Amino acid sequence: MAFIRKKRREQQLQLYSKERFSLLLLNLEEYYFEQHTANHIQHKGSQNERKIRGSLKICSKSVIFEPDATSQPIIKIPLRDCIKIGKHGENGANRHFAKAVSGGISLTFSQVYFIKEHNIVAPYKIERGTMEYVFELDVSGKVEGVVETLLQLHRASCLDKLGDQTAMITAILQSRLARTSFDKNRFQSVSEKLHMECKAEMVTPLVTNPGHVCITDTNLYFQPLNGYPICICHLSSQCRAACGTAVTGQLQFCCCDAGNIFSCTMTLGSRGHTKPMVQITLHDVRRIYKRRHGLMPLGLEVFCTEDDLCSDVYLKFYERQDRDDLYFYIATYLEHHVAERTAEGYTLQWQRGLLSNYQYLLHLNTLADRSCNDLSQYPVFPWVVGDYSSSELDLSNPGTFRDLSKPVGALNKERLERLLTRYQEMPEPKFMYGSHYSSPGYVLFYLVRIAPEYMLCLQNGRFDNADRMFNSIAETWKNCLDGATDFKELIPEFYGDDVSFLVNSLKLDLGKRQGGQMVDDVELPPWARSPEDFLQKSRDALESDYVSEHLHEWIDLVFGYKQKGRDAVGAHNVFHPLTYEGGVDLNSIEDPDEKVAMLTQILEFGQTPKQLFVTPHPRRITPKFKSLAQPSSYNASTADTPVSPGEESFEDLTEESRTLAWSNITRLQLHEQHKIHKEAVTGIAVSRSGSSVFTTSQDSTLKMFSKESKMLQRSISFSNMALSSCLLLPGDATVVSSSWDNNVYFYSIAFGRRQDTLMGHDDAVSKICWHDNRLYSASWDSTVKVWSGVPAEMPGSRRHQFDLLAELEHDVSVDTISLSAASTLLVSGTKEGTVTIWDLTAATVLHQIPCHSGTVCDTAFSPDSRHVLSAGEDGCLNVVDVQTGMLISSMTSEEPQRCFLWDGNSVLSGSQSGELLVWDLLGGKIRERIRGHTGKLSAADLTPPNLLFPPADEPFSSRKLPVCPLCRGRSPPDPGWPGHLHLLG
């Protein structure tokens, strides 16, 4: 997983740079300032005197000496434990050595740490007692400056109040940053144009590294203040091991990843030390996110990949305006290159089966400020399996799984009752759980075998007690169920493919348990034959039908509407207020001690993800995959053979041909066009046989056009007011038209006369629908009415009889309506941009979504009735989940979309300019623009998509080639012709 790959990158870099030092040797919130080549003088003046060659590191709270010989331990001297700091030989102390050690620095202290002796990762060794160490710098002229710096940092470390210490160290850091700037000689090209430079810190787990950020018209750069070796390019360690080469004074890692070349170049200095610079080409950037770091809106994370959780750089700025300016510049650049991704867009992809449960959770974590660079906001994944004792894992048994509708703390009923009793007795602010489900300690609890140095950093050089380590999957799950303060969830690594966090491959000495056994590999459940088998079965469980059907319940708890407020209380999902975004305003705290203490508490306790959803999350749709690879019976002779009328009907066409039709929708071509109205067309309907086209217009006429003779056959006017829509009743005997004169007209085709008039509204009728002898009419009088209609026994013999069954009231005029496939649901769109979903069985509102800023022009259910699509004058296409009412996708065009057709995944819309747009809803982008008309499109009817002809060179059904009813008796105009659209406007 991401953290493991990042750890391996660091190990690979250290392999090339031959350094054992890392920023993890520093304390939390400590900075590394500078280094000097030096000798550690041992037993000075005695016969046993020896010099140990190495590098002296000056840090904000300590002095660290890294010997070149890996057999020697790294020495760390806390500045707060120093008794005396000065030039060696000053003030009479060791004066007779002054000439011999002219570049010497003397440190007298009471405590020292020895780390990584023989390059073995192990708990730090501590030696206490008054001691003096002497370090001889190669450049003696730097001694005075280094001593002055150490004295200044020593004063800061010895201040009584933590807030004062932090303030003084921050002032020293800012002074150093102010005296330096980004080295412009490191630009990749002399023609690059500088846009912005500012100070920032690069964030990695548990540590940050200060430096300078620079952005040009082509690249983003970060140059660390201290020159500490860093490499954060997102290549795999194996790839870098194969491609890493030392060339002419540079260490260069490069690789081709998915066709793109990424590189990180570090100039080699003396002793092989690198002087690094992070460089990211803007063209490679795929995603950027604003982050809150330390509860402050100061972070920015940049990704050069679509799906990886591991970013290319995470920056924390000192000023929010700097962060926002840099984000704006990169975002502006990306607008022309990369489609923006939202939680709702990913939701639609997940529902439709394009994203796995694992991928979807990764995306939600990323959008909710979770990052593998910030252990206090590390990505969180759920426990999904609840059975760790059986010999076989039965994924068909619901009892195998954890209840995803409850937080971990509520899974044990008896424990929950105790927690609720305490909660009721607790003064405000109340919380149910005294610890979080995700924190740096919990993350490293799981990852200690692959990231031991992180654990040592977090716990001041010690591993946890052996009996509290991550020893067994079953024990950990049991403790999460029964423990008084253990409510942790899992991390993505449990559903990845790297087993290293389960295996003690580094042969770490993690201690001995009370029973006498050493802590080694993690004990697996009986149903797992190996670590690889455990991860595979965990992935299978995550992607199982049960989890797919219930994962939305867990998302509601962690990322959704049950995260906060009354719903969180009802779901027993209340954590400490400080863990929530906005729970505390650090800027309002004036006492520096209180601010530092609160920030430390929050970072160590863990943070709740940013809330992504405020309404119930929709369920996943179980996809039904059907193969389209069937033997083709289409050949040249078939294409050239005329098909007699009636030989093929709409019902005969298969699901496969419909799918093929929509897959070829971008190849639409204009077949023919006819002008038959004086003003805009408002409705269009094609007869079942395809021989006749009926249209209504604002010129107040209903017209009937013959496709076979290409002649206008009838023109009917019911009043002098515009007609707004039309439809054909089953049997094609009657055409129904709605009018701005408040009426609905029924016209008998066979008898050529008006058959009936329904005077049902107090204002213009805007849209009508018909199903199962029921008429649905929408009107500007702010109502939708449902009528029962009894058609005449003989066409034209007697009038319809209509009874008002229901009246669906709105606040403003209704401009469009549409029915679900079963006609149990209706969606309406209003003048003010509100989309309302109605339950027709009870005539009640299910959801009301104000999702447009202007009139809703068109609405329609998806074929499976799980989603509603709406188009508005604001140029937006919005997808709403029917079950929850959640807006799960929104795409915008430059102009209003007046009408559309869709299959649930792709949309064909007609725009204000007359252009046809083909949208990929799942990809969140416009796939094709097709020129349709010179004026705005107001109505469209696609001959059923299953009638689109596939390209001649693609597989086709064994059935006869579907023939368009508007071209009966004629072969397609071109073998590659995919279908045609009848547009009038």
N, C-alpha and C positions, 0 to 999 in steps of 0.2 A: 504494500500500500504506500500511500504518499509519504508518510513519515519515514518508513523503512527505506524508501528510495532516496529521500533527502539525507538520511543518516549515511547511506552507502556513498553518496556523492562526497560528503565531507571526508569519509575515510579514504576515498580514492584521491581526493585532493591532498590530504596529508601524506599519502604514499608518495606523491610526486614532489611535494615541497619538503619532505623529511622533517616536519615539525610535529612535535607532540603537544605543543601548547594549543589550547583552544579557548574561546571565550567562555566556555562552560566551566573553566577553572576559576572564573570570577564569581563574586557573590551576586545575588539578584540585584538588579538596578545599579550595577557597577560598570564603569567604562574603562576601556583599555586605551591609553593615550599614546605611548611611544615605546620604542625599544632601542637598546644599545648593545653592540657586541662587547662582551666583557669576559673577565676571568673571575671565578670565585676562588679567593685565596684561603686555603685551609692550613691551619697550624702555622701561621705566619711566624717566622723567626726561629722555628725549631728545625730539627733535622728531618722531621716528617712533613715539612712544608710542601704543598703541591698546588698546582693551578688546574682548575677545572674550567675548560673552555665552554662558553655558552652565550646566551642572550639574556639581558636584563630587561624585564618588562615593567614599565611604570603604569600602574592602574590607579583608579580613583580611590580605592580603599585598601590596596595591597601592593607589595612588590613581589614579582615572580621571577625566578631565575630558572631558565630551561637549559640544562647542560646539553652539549652536542652528543655526548655518549649516552645512548639509551639505557645503559646499565645504571646510570646515576639517576636518582629521583629528581623530579621538578621540585623546587623549593618555593613555598608561598609564605610570605611574612605579612600578616595583617598590620596595617599602619596603626590601628588603634592599640596594638600590643607593643609598639615601639617605645622604648625609653629614651633613646638618643639617636639622632640622625645628624651626620656631618661628614666633612672631609676626614679621611683617615690621617691622624697625626695632629689634629687641631687640639687646642686647649690642653696641651701637655700629654694627652692620651696617645700612647704609641708614637711619641714624637720622633724617636730614633728610626722609625720606619718611613718618615715623611718623604725623604728623598727617593727612597727605593720604590715607594708606591705613590708617585705624584698624581696618578689618576685614580686614587682610591676613594671609595665611599664606604663609610662605616655605619652599620646599623646595629644598635643594641636593643634587644627585645626580650619579651618574656614567653613567647609562644611561636612555634613554627610548624608548618604542615609539609609532609613529604608525600609526593604524588607520583604515580605511574613509574615506580622503580622497575627497571628492566622492561619498561613499556607495558606493564600489566595493569589493566584497569581493576582497581580494588579500593576499598575504603581508605581514606587518607590516614596516614600515620601522624600522630601529634607528639611533639616533644615540648615539654614545659620547663621553665627555669630561665634564669638570666643568661643570655648568650650574646656574642658579638660576631657578626659576619662582615667580611671585607670584600668588596667587589671592585675590581680594577677595570676601568673603561679603556677601550682601545684608543679613544680620542680623549686625551686628558683635559683638553680645553672645554669639554662639555660637563665636567664634574660639577663646577659651581652652579650651572643652570639646573642640573638634575637635582642637586641637593636642595636648591631653592624650591623647586617644584615639590619635592618630597616633604619639605617642611610645611609648605602651604597645604598639601593634601592631608598631612598628619594633623594639622590644626582643625581641619574640617572633620576628620574622623573622630576627634576627641571632644567635639561639642556635645553638650549634655542632651540636647533635644534633637530627635531624629529629623524634624522638619528643618532645623537650622543646618544640619549636616547636608541635607539634600539641596538646600538653597545655595550653600557655598560651593558645593561640587558642580551644580548646574551653572553657576556664574563662571567658574573656571573653564568648564566645557565651552560655554558660549564665547568666552574670550578667545579661546583657541580657534574656534570656528570662524570668528570674525577676522582673525589675522591670516586666514587662508582662503583660497577660492579654488574652483574647479580648474584643472589644468587643461586649457583649450588645445594644447598640442596633442591631446588624446582623441580629438575628433577623428572619425573615420575618413573624413574627406575635408579638404581645404575649402570646398564650396558650401559646406553646411552653414545654415543660418541659425544663430542662437536666438531662442525665443524666451527662455526663462532660466534662471538659476536661483537656487535657494538652499537653505540648510534643512537636513532631515536625518533620520536614523533608519537604517535597514533592520527590519525585524526578523529574527529567527527564533526558534523555540527557546524560551527562558532568557534570551539575551538580545540586546540591540547594539548596533554599531553606528556611531555618528559619522556624518560626512556631508558631501555636497551633491545635490541633484541638479542635473542640467538637461534641458530638452531643446532639441533643434528641430528643423523641419523634417528630419528623417530618423532621428535616434533619440532614445532616452538613456541617460547615463547616471550612474551613481559611483562616486569616488570616495572611499572611506578616509576619514581623517587620519587614522593610524596606519593605513597601508596593510591591515591584516588580510591575509589571503582568504578570498572568498570566491566561490564559483557556484552560481545558482542556475546555470542553464539546465533545462529540464530533460536532458538526455539521460538514458539509463547508464548505470555504472558499467555494465558490460560493454556498451557501445563506446563509452569514453575510454575504457581500458584498451579497446582495439584501435581507437583513433587518436588517443592522446600522444603527442610527440613534443619533444623539446627542440625548438628551432631558433637559431640565432638569437640567443638571449631572451627567448620568450617561451612560455608554457602555453600551449594552445590545445584546447579541446574542441573537436568539431565532429559533426555527424549529420547525416541526412535523415531527418525525421518526417515521415509522411510527405516526402518531396520537398521539404524546406530545410535550408541549411541554417543551423544555429551555432553560435560560437561564443566563447568567453576567453579573452586573451589576457594573460598576466605577464607583465614584464619581469624578468628575473634580475634581481639586484645582487649585491654582494652576499656571499655565503648561500646563494640560491634562494634568498628571501624574495618573495614576489611583491610587486607593487600593483595591486589589482584595480580593476575598474569594471563595473557591470555595464554592459552595453546591450540594449534591446532595440532592434530595428522596429520602427512603428508599423511597418508593413506586416510584420509577423504577429502583432498583437491581435488577439481574438476576443479577449474579455477584460474589462476593468471594473473594479468595485470599490466604492467608498467603504471604509471600515471605521468602526469605533475601536479605539485601542486604549486600554486603561480607562474605559467608560467615557472617553473623549472622542469627538468626531474628527480625528486627526490622521486616520490611516487610509492607505490606498494600496490595493493589490492588483498586480498586472499578470495576466495569463497569456501565454502564446499557444495554448492548446484549447480545444473545445471541451474536453471531458475530464481532464486530469484535475485532481484535487490539489496538487502541488503547484503553486504559482511560480512565476519566474522572478518576481521580486515583490516584497512587501515593505512599504515605506511608511514611517511615522513622521509627520511634520510637526514643527514647533508652532506653526500658525495655521489655523484652519483655512485662511484665505489662500495660502500657498497650496494647500492640498486641493482646494476647489479649483484654483486656476490651472493647475497641472491636469486635473481630471477633465476640465472643460476642453483643454487643448487636445488631449488624446481622444476624448469622446467625439469632438468635432471631426477629427481625422477619421475615426472609425465609422462615422455616419455614412461615409461614401464607400466603405469597404466591408463592414460586418453588420449583420442584422442584430439589433438589440434583443436580448433574451430576458424574459420576465418569469416569475414563478408561475403565472397563469399559463404562459405559453408552454412551459415544461409540463404543466398539469394535463393539458390537452394531448401532448405527445404520449404521456404516461397512460392516460385513459385509453388511448387508441392502440396501445401496445408497441409503440415505437421506442419507448424507453423501458428498461427493466426496473423492477423495484429498487435494485441497488443503484442504478444510474440516477433514478429520480431522487433518491435520498441524498446522493452526492450533490446534485444541483440545488436542492433545497438548503442543504448545509452551507453551500457557497453563498447563496443569496441571503442567508440569515447571519452573515458575518462570521461564520465558522471557518477557521483556517488551520492548516497543519503547522503554520508558523507561530500560532498563538495557543499555547497549551491551556490557557484559561477559557478559550473558545474553540476547542478542538472539535472536529466533526463528531456528531453523536448518532449512533445507530441503536435500534431496539434489540433487546432480547426477544427472539421469536419462538425459540424452542423452550419448552418447559419440562422436558423429560430427559434427564441425564443419568438414568439408572437402568433403562431397558437395554437388552442386548441388540435389539433392532429398532431403527427409527422409522416409525410408521407415519408417513406424511399424509396418509388418507384419513387418519384419525384426528378429529378436532382436539381430543384430549392431549395430543402431543404438544400442542402449542400454548404459549403464554397468552393471557387475555390482553389484547392490544388496546382495549378501551379504557384500561386503568393504568395509572403510573405505577412504577415498581413499588412505591411505598404503600399502595392500596391493594396489592395482590394478596397480602396476608390479612385476613379479616380481623383476627385478634390483635395484631400489631396496630392496625388502622384504628381500632376502637380506642386503644391507649393514646394514640397520637391525637385523635379527635378530642378526647377528654382534656388533654393538655392544651390543645388549640382553643377550646372554649374558655378555659381559665386564663388564658394568656392576655395581657394587656396589648393595646395597639402599639405598634403594628404587629398583627398576628401572622404566623406562618405555621404550616403543618410539619415541615421537615427541616431538621437542623443541619442537614448537609445536602449537597446538590447531587444531580445525577451525572454531572460531568465537571471535572476539575483537573488541574495539572497533576495532582497526586493520583487520581484514578487513572488518567491516561498513562502515566509512567508505571503504575501498578501493573498494567497489562504489558507494557513495552520494555520492562527492565532488562530482559534478556538480550534485546537488540540495541537498547539505548541506555546502558548502565551509567554513562557519564552524566546524562540528564538527571537521573535519579540522585546521583552524588551531588550534583549542583543544587538540586531542590532541597536536599536534606543535609546540607552542610558537611558533605564528605562521607556520609554514612548510607548504607542500605537499610531498609526497614527490617524489623524483627522477622526472623525466618518463618515463624508461624503466621505472620500477617502478609507474607508474600503471596504472589499469584501462583499457588501450588497445584490447584485442581479446578477444572471447569465446574464439576458438580459442587465442590465446596463453596466456590465463589457464588454460584447461583443460589445455594441454600442460605448463604449469609445475606444475600440481597433480599431473600424472602423473609428471613427471621431476625436479622440483625437490627438492633435498636436504632442505629444511625447509618446504615448502609443502604443506599437507594440508587446505586449507580447503574447506568445503562452500558451498552457496549460501544466499541469504536469500529471504524470501517474495516480494520485489519481482520476482524472475525469473519468477514465475507469476501476477503480477497483471495489471492493465490500464493502468498508468501508465508511460509510456515515458520520463519525464523524467530518470530516473537514467542513461539510455543516451545522452542528447542534451545537448550543452553549450549549453542554451538561455540560460543566464546570461552567455554569452560570457566565461567565465573564462579568465584567462591561466594555464594549468596547466603551462607550460614547453615546451621544445623538445627533441625526442628526438635521439639521436646521429645519426640519418640526416638530420636537418634539418627534419623535419616537426613542426608544432605539435600538441600534444595537443588533440584536439577531441572529436567524437562517438566513441562506442565502435564499433569495427569489428565488423560482424556476420558470421556464417558465410554461405557462398554460398547456402544454402537459404532464407535470410531476405531477402525483398524490401524490408523496411522494419522499423524498430523495432517497430511494431504487429504486423507479421507474425511477427517473432521471438517476441514474447510469446505470441501466439496459438498458434504451433506448440509452444512450450514447455509451454503449458497442455495442449494436445492430447497431448503426450508424457506429461505427468504423469498424465493420466486414461486413458492407453492400456491395453489389455488386458495387455500385458507388465508394465507398472509395477504395475497392480492385482494381478497374480499374484505379484509379488516385493517389494512395498513392505514387507510384514511382516518381511522379512529385514533391511532397513535400520532399521526400528523396533527390532528386537532389538538392534542395535548402539548406537543413540543413546539410546533410552528404555527398553530392555528388559534381558533377562537376560544378554546378551553385553556389557553395559556395564562390569561389574565382575567381579573374581574369576577363577576358573579358566577360565570360558567366554570371558571377555574375552581372556585369554592365548591360548587356542586360536583365537580369531578374529582375532588380531593387532590388537587394539583397545585397547592400553594406553597411557594418557597420564600426564602427571606427576601424582603423588598429590595435590598441592595443588589440582588442578582439580576433584576430586570432592567431593561433599557429605560433610561429616564428615572430610575429609582432614586438617584442622588445627583445633584448638580455640584460637581467638584469646584467649579468656579465660585460658587456661593460660600464656600468654606474658607474663612479668613485665617484660621489657626493652621499654620503649616504642619504642626505635629498631627493634628486631627486629620488633615487631608492625606498625609502620607500613610497614617495608620489605616484609614478607611480604604485607600487604594490598595494597600498590601492585603488587607482582609478580603477584599472583593476578588482580587486576582488569584489568591490562593484558594478561595472558596469555590470559585467557578461562576460562570455567567449563563443566564438563560438566553437562548437564541433570539434574534430579532423576530418579532411577530410578522409572519408573511400573509396570514389569512385571518379575516375577521368574521367569516361565515363558515358554516360546516363544510368540510372538504368533501368533494364528490368521490363516489366509489370508483373503482377501476372497472372498465368494461373488459370482460373476458373476450379477447379477440378470437374470431373464427377465421382460420386461414384455409383458403381453398386453392388448390393448384390450378393454374391456368395452362399448364404445359400439357395440352391434349393434342392428339394427332390432328393435323389440319386436313380438311377436305376441300379447302379453297384452292382452286387452280384457275388457269386462264380460261378454260372452257366454261367453268361456272360463272366467271365474271362476265363473260360475253353472252351468256344465255339469258334472254328476257324472262322475267318472272311474271306470271300472270297474276292479276289482282286476286287477293284473297288467299294466295298460296302460303303466305307467311303472316302471322299476326303478332301483336306485341307480346301476348302471353307466351308465345313459343320461344322468345329470346331468353337466353340464360344469364345467370349471375356473372359468368365468365365474360360474356360479351359486354355486359354493362361495365365491368371493371376495365376491360380493354378500351371501351369507349372513353371513359374518363382519363385513362392513361394517355390517350391521344388528343385530349381536348386542346392542347396548345397548337395543334396543327389545323385548327379551323380555318376554312377559306370561304370567301364570299361566293355563293353559288348563283344566286339571282336576287334581284330586288325589284320592288314595285311600289309606286307612289299612288295611293288610293284615297288619301285624306288631305284636307286642306290645312288642318291643324294637328297638334301633337296626338299621337296614338296613346291611349291610356290602358288598353287591354287587348289581349290576343288569346285566341283559343283555336286549336286545330282539331278537326273531326277525327274520329277513331279510324276511319278509313284513310285519312290523310288527304282526301280530295278537296276539302274545303277549309278555308281559313276565315275566321270571324274576328273582326276588330271593332273596337270602340274608340271614339276620339273626342277631343274637346270641341270639335265642330258639330257635336250633338248627334252624330250618325252612328248607326251600327251597319257594318258592311260585310258582305259575304263575297269572298274571292275564290274562284275556281283555280286550283293548281294545275289541273289537266289542260284546261283551255286557256289559262293565263288571262282570264277576263273577269271583270267585276260583274257579278251576277245580281246582287241586290244591294240596295241602299235604303235603310229604314231610319226614320226620325220619329222619336216618341214625343219630344218637346223641343223647345229652343234652348235648353240647358245642356251643358256638357255631360257626356257619359263617362263614367270613371273606371269601369271594369266590366268584364264579361266572362261567362263560363258556359260550357255545354252540359246539359243534364245527361245521365246515362241513357244510352240508346241514340244519342245525337238527334233527337226529334225536336228538342227545345233549346234555345239559347237564352240565357238570362243576362240582363244588363242592369247595372246600377247607375243612378243619375244624380247630378247635382240638384235636381228638383225635388229631392227627398224621397224619391220613389225607386222601386225595383220593377223592371219590366220583363215579362215572359213572352218570347216570340216563337211561334210555331214555324219551323222550317218547312214542313210538308205543306201546310196550308197558307204560308206566306202572310201571316197576319199576327197582330199582337193578341196573345192568348189571355194575358192577365196582367194586372197592375197591383203591386203591394205598396200601399201607402203606410210605411212603418216608422218613419223618422221625422224629426222636427228640423233637420238640416240635411245638407248634402250627404248622400251615401257614398262612402269612399272606396269600399271593397266588399266583395261578397265571396262566400265559399259554400259548397254543397257537399253533403255526405249523408247517405242512408236516409233519404227523404227529409233531411233537415237543412234549412237555409240559415246561414250565419251572415249577418250584415253589420258592417261597421259604419259609423257616421260621425260627422263633425258635431253632432249634438251630444258628444261625449259618452255614447253608449255603443255596446255591441249587443245585438239581439239575436236570440235563437228561436227559429220558427219551425214548427212541424209542417211539412208540406205533403199533401196527398195529390200526386199527379193524376191527370185525367186518364180515364180508362182508354179512351180513343183520342188521339191527338187532335186538339181543337174542338172537341165535342162539348167540353164544359170546363169551367175555370177550376184552378187549384183552390184548395181550402187550406188556409194557414191559421195556426194557433200560436200565440206567443208563449214559448216555454220558459224563457229566462231572459233577463235583462242585466247585462254586465256593465256596471256604471264606472266611468272614469272621471277624472277631474277636468280634463281638457279634451279637445277633439281627437278622434281616433282616425289615423290615416291608413293603417294597414292591419290585416289579420291573416292568420294561417292556422291550419289544423294539423294535429299529429296524425300519424298513419292510421291509428285506431279511432281517431276522432274523439278521444276522451280528454284531450288537452287542446287548448287554444292559446295562441300568443298574439298579443296586440301591441301595436306601436303608436305612440301619440305625437302630437305636434311639439311637445316640450321635451321629447327625447327619452321618454320612459318606455321600457319594455315590460309587459305584464304577462305572466304565465297563469292561465286559469285552469282549474279543475272543472270540466263541464258536467261531471256526474253530480257535483254538489253546487255548481255555480259559485265557486269561491276562488279567491286569489291564492295561488301557491307562492308566487314570488313577484315582487315589483322592483325592477332594477333601473335606476336612472343612469343609463350608460351612454347616452348621446347628448351632445350640446345643442342639437337642433332637431328638426323633424325626423322621425323614423320613416324612411322611404319604403322599406320592404323587410319582411321577416319570414322565416321558414324553419321548420323542424328538420333535424337530420333524419335520414331514412330509418334509423333505429329509435328515433324520438328521445334520445338521451341529451341532445343539445339543441339549442336554438341559435340561429344566426340572424343578426340584424344589420341592416345597412342604413346609414343616415346622411343627412345633409352636411354633417361635419366631416365627411370623408372616411369615417371609421367603419370597419367590419368587426363586429363584436360577437364572440361566442359565449353563451351562457349555459351552465350546467343545469339541466331541468330539475334534477333531484334536490340540489342544494341552493340553486339561485345564484351560484358564484359566477362572476365574470372570469372566465378562465383563459381568454385570449382576446387581444385587441390589436388590430392592424390599421394603419392609417395610409390613405392615398392623398394625392395633392388636390383632389376635387371630389364632390359628392358622388356616391354610387347610388344610382336610382333604382336598380333592380338586379336580381341575381338568381342563379340556380346553383345547387351544390349537392355533393354526394356524401357529405360528412367529413371529407378530408380536403377536397379541392373545391374552389368556388369559381364560377364564371359570372362576372358582374358587368353591368353596363353603366358607364359613367356619364357625367354631365357633358363632356365634350364629344360623346359618341363613340368613345374608345371601349373595346372589350378588354377586361383584365382577367387573367387567369391567376388565381391566388393559391399558394400552397399554405394551408392553415397550419399544418404540423411543422413546416419549416419556417413559418413566420415571414414569408416573402412573396413578392409578385413574380411569378414564373414567366409570364408572357404578356405582351401588349399587342392587341390585334385591332387594326383600324376597322371600324364598323360603319359609322355615320358621320356626317358633318355637323349634326346637331345633337342635342342631348338625348340619351336613351331613356325612354319612359316605360317601356314594357318589352318583355322578351319571352319567347317560348322555344325551348330546345326540343326538337323532335327527340323522343325519349333517348337518353344517352346510349341505351343498348343498341341503337340503330346506327351508331357511328361506325364507319368502316375502318378496320385496322389496316395498317400498311400491308401491302401485298407480300412482303418478305417476312412477316411475323406469323407465328403459329395462330391458327384459328380453330374454332370449334368444328367438330365433325358435322354439325348441323349446316343447313344451307346458309349461304351468305345472307344476313338480314338485309332486307330491301326497304329503303325509306318510302313511306306511304305517299309522300309528295312526289315521288319519281317512279311510281308504279309502271312497269313495262319498259323502263329505261335502265340501262346499265349505268354505273357510276361514271361521272365525267372523267375520273382519273383513278387508276388502281390504288394510288396512295391516298385518295380522298377520305378523310376520317369522319365525315358527317357534315351536316350544315345547320345553320341557325337561321330561323325565320325572324327577321327583325323589321319592324315597321316603325317609323318615327319621323 
